[in-house]
Amino acid sequence: MNPDYQNFNKQFIERTGRSLSFAVQLADFSSFKIGGKADLFFEATSINELVEALRVARSNSIPHYVVGGGFNLLFDDLGFRGLIIKNSVEGVDMSGGDRITVKTGTSLKDMLGFCARKSLAGFEFLAGIPGTVGGAVYGNAGAFGESIGSYLIEAMILNKNEKKVRINREKFQFGYRDSILKKTRDTLLEVVFELRQGQAKIIQAGMENNIRVRENKHPPATVACAGSYFKNPFPPGEKKVAAAVLLDGIGAKRLKCGKAAVSEIHANFLINEGKASSKDVLQLAKKLKKQVKDRFGIILQEEVIYLPAESPKP
Ligand SMILES: Cc1cc2nc3c(=O)[nH]c(=O)nc-3n(C[C@H](O)[C@H](O)[C@H](O)COP(=O)(O)OP(=O)(O)OC[C@H]3O[C@@H](n4cnc5c(N)ncnc54)[C@H](O)[C@@H]3O)c2cc1C
């Protein structure tokens, strides 16, 4: 093992009370089922552990990256030279009126279960989207024309100066699958959402209906993928276009690279047919982007986030 890592682990134990794991296969933490070994890996189960892990990594200049459920990520075949921190800090509480406070490692599914039990309406559109609250706010996840950022009141983050600060919705600059976190790389610790009173049965039925609609459009949950690979583009002066329509227009469903293929059910889902590498997926995406640009003059942007093995020092 790299001797620097041994020294780092000593400090890590002093600060968090827990040891790091070494050479952890990232494919096990991504719905794409792709990714080599991370040098270092830590699963944080409290806000204190998450904060201390980030602080000690920064003070030692160890490259690090926070992941939630890994449902929107493509890891590198070469893994990650540094520390992957999995956020498993969970919990949802009422926080006055129709507001809830949610720790960011909570799954969307668990948060929605809490909302249904407390008769809180609003989040039905999120039903069936996999992942954590942190990942969802980072990318302003959504469906059926709604997105999570519209419900956010404020959040507690750990900023680059290692300070815990509270920020309100305006600071997030939410856009379509976008938030300021994509630029700042601050870590979300806790979020406050405002919902509205509803009837538990109607809320539950709304969630179940949305799950059914999704099941009819998407590949089954057993298929290894990371959801829609490309964002839906807004060509200048035109309305948003579905990336899947453009991809169907180039006959994408017949295309493959190695073991990465386009789903036959949804042209914007790239799937791992077995032993696909990150290279296979990146090559397939490049091929699709080129053909869409040549045919329609539109440049598709990736929604799925690729994490290269070598990241710049923090
Ligand atoms: C079958 C399928 C269907 C999907 N359908 C949809 C859909 O309808 N709509 C949609 O929007 N998405 C969809 N997705 C994508 C995915 O579910 C969402 O993007 C989800 O919000 C990702 O959450 P995650 O916890 O898995 O994030 P991860 O994939 O683990 O991480 C994504 C990004 O968020 C960052 N991040 C995670 N936690 C934090 C944190 N606490 N603080 C700061 N940054 C953080 C990570 O660093 C990374 O850059 C789908 C995915 C799949 C596999």
The ligand as an SDF file (V2000), in Angstrom:
LIG
                    3D

 53 58  0  0  0  0  0  0  0  0999 V2000
  -33.3540    3.6110  -14.0540 C   0  0  0  0  0  0  0  0  0  0  0  0
  -33.0300    5.0390  -13.7480 C   0  0  0  0  0  0  0  0  0  0  0  0
  -33.9890    6.0220  -13.9400 C   0  0  0  0  0  0  0  0  0  0  0  0
  -33.7100    7.3680  -13.6670 C   0  0  0  0  0  0  0  0  0  0  0  0
  -34.6930    8.3060  -13.8500 N   0  0  0  0  0  0  0  0  0  0  0  0
  -34.4330    9.6060  -13.5760 C   0  0  0  0  0  0  0  0  0  0  0  0
  -35.4480   10.5980  -13.7350 C   0  0  0  0  0  0  0  0  0  0  0  0
  -36.5730   10.3280  -14.1200 O   0  0  0  0  0  0  0  0  0  0  0  0
  -35.1250   11.8780  -13.4440 N   0  0  0  0  0  0  0  0  0  0  0  0
  -33.8780   12.2370  -13.0060 C   0  0  0  0  0  0  0  0  0  0  0  0
  -33.6570   13.4270  -12.7290 O   0  0  0  0  0  0  0  0  0  0  0  0
  -32.9060   11.3060  -12.8310 N   0  0  0  0  0  0  0  0  0  0  0  0
  -33.1490   10.0180  -13.1020 C   0  0  0  0  0  0  0  0  0  0  0  0
  -32.1580    9.0710  -12.9500 N   0  0  0  0  0  0  0  0  0  0  0  0
  -30.8200    9.4660  -12.4990 C   0  0  0  0  0  0  0  0  0  0  0  0
  -30.6230    9.3790  -10.9600 C   0  0  0  0  0  0  0  0  0  0  0  0
  -31.5810    8.5730  -10.3910 O   0  0  0  0  0  0  0  0  0  0  0  0
  -30.6770   10.7570  -10.3370 C   0  0  0  0  0  0  0  0  0  0  0  0
  -29.7290   11.6090  -10.9410 O   0  0  0  0  0  0  0  0  0  0  0  0
  -30.4190   10.6880   -8.8230 C   0  0  0  0  0  0  0  0  0  0  0  0
  -30.7590   11.9130   -8.2790 O   0  0  0  0  0  0  0  0  0  0  0  0
  -28.9780   10.3490   -8.5110 C   0  0  0  0  0  0  0  0  0  0  0  0
  -28.8270   10.2400   -7.1040 O   0  0  0  0  0  0  0  0  0  0  0  0
  -27.6180    9.4090   -6.5000 P   0  0  0  0  0  0  0  0  0  0  0  0
  -27.7050    9.4990   -5.0250 O   0  0  0  0  0  0  0  0  0  0  0  0
  -27.5820    8.0580   -7.0770 O   0  0  0  0  0  0  0  0  0  0  0  0
  -26.3840   10.3010   -7.0160 O   0  0  0  0  0  0  0  0  0  0  0  0
  -24.9560    9.7400   -7.4720 P   0  0  0  0  0  0  0  0  0  0  0  0
  -25.1070    9.0930   -8.7940 O   0  0  0  0  0  0  0  0  0  0  0  0
  -24.3150    8.9580   -6.3980 O   0  0  0  0  0  0  0  0  0  0  0  0
  -24.1650   11.1110   -7.6450 O   0  0  0  0  0  0  0  0  0  0  0  0
  -24.5310   12.0250   -8.6690 C   0  0  0  0  0  0  0  0  0  0  0  0
  -23.7800   13.3500   -8.4280 C   0  0  0  0  0  0  0  0  0  0  0  0
  -24.2770   13.9430   -7.2370 O   0  0  0  0  0  0  0  0  0  0  0  0
  -23.1950   14.2910   -6.3870 C   0  0  0  0  0  0  0  0  0  0  0  0
  -23.6560   14.1390   -5.0080 N   0  0  0  0  0  0  0  0  0  0  0  0
  -24.2410   13.0640   -4.4380 C   0  0  0  0  0  0  0  0  0  0  0  0
  -24.5270   13.3080   -3.1420 N   0  0  0  0  0  0  0  0  0  0  0  0
  -24.0790   14.5610   -2.8810 C   0  0  0  0  0  0  0  0  0  0  0  0
  -24.0690   15.3860   -1.7270 C   0  0  0  0  0  0  0  0  0  0  0  0
  -24.5550   14.9760   -0.5480 N   0  0  0  0  0  0  0  0  0  0  0  0
  -23.5230   16.6400   -1.8300 N   0  0  0  0  0  0  0  0  0  0  0  0
  -23.0110   17.0960   -2.9930 C   0  0  0  0  0  0  0  0  0  0  0  0
  -23.0060   16.3390   -4.1260 N   0  0  0  0  0  0  0  0  0  0  0  0
  -23.5350   15.0970   -4.0680 C   0  0  0  0  0  0  0  0  0  0  0  0
  -22.0950   13.2900   -6.7130 C   0  0  0  0  0  0  0  0  0  0  0  0
  -20.8090   13.8000   -6.3650 O   0  0  0  0  0  0  0  0  0  0  0  0
  -22.2710   13.1550   -8.2290 C   0  0  0  0  0  0  0  0  0  0  0  0
  -21.5840   14.2010   -8.8850 O   0  0  0  0  0  0  0  0  0  0  0  0
  -32.4290    7.7210  -13.2020 C   0  0  0  0  0  0  0  0  0  0  0  0
  -31.4460    6.7310  -12.9970 C   0  0  0  0  0  0  0  0  0  0  0  0
  -31.7470    5.3930  -13.2640 C   0  0  0  0  0  0  0  0  0  0  0  0
  -30.7010    4.3500  -13.0290 C   0  0  0  0  0  0  0  0  0  0  0  0
  1  2  1  0
  2  3  1  0
  2 52  2  0
  3  4  2  0
  4  5  1  0
  4 50  1  0
  5  6  2  0
  6  7  1  0
  6 13  1  0
  7  8  2  0
  7  9  1  0
  9 10  1  0
 10 11  2  0
 10 12  1  0
 12 13  2  0
 13 14  1  0
 14 15  1  0
 14 50  1  0
 15 16  1  0
 16 17  1  0
 16 18  1  0
 18 19  1  0
 18 20  1  0
 20 21  1  0
 20 22  1  0
 22 23  1  0
 23 24  1  0
 24 25  2  0
 24 26  1  0
 24 27  1  0
 27 28  1  0
 28 29  2  0
 28 30  1  0
 28 31  1  0
 31 32  1  0
 32 33  1  0
 33 34  1  0
 33 48  1  0
 34 35  1  0
 35 36  1  0
 35 46  1  0
 36 37  1  0
 36 45  1  0
 37 38  2  0
 38 39  1  0
 39 40  1  0
 39 45  2  0
 40 41  1  0
 40 42  2  0
 42 43  1  0
 43 44  2  0
 44 45  1  0
 46 47  1  0
 46 48  1  0
 48 49  1  0
 50 51  2  0
 51 52  1  0
 52 53  1  0
M  END
$$$$
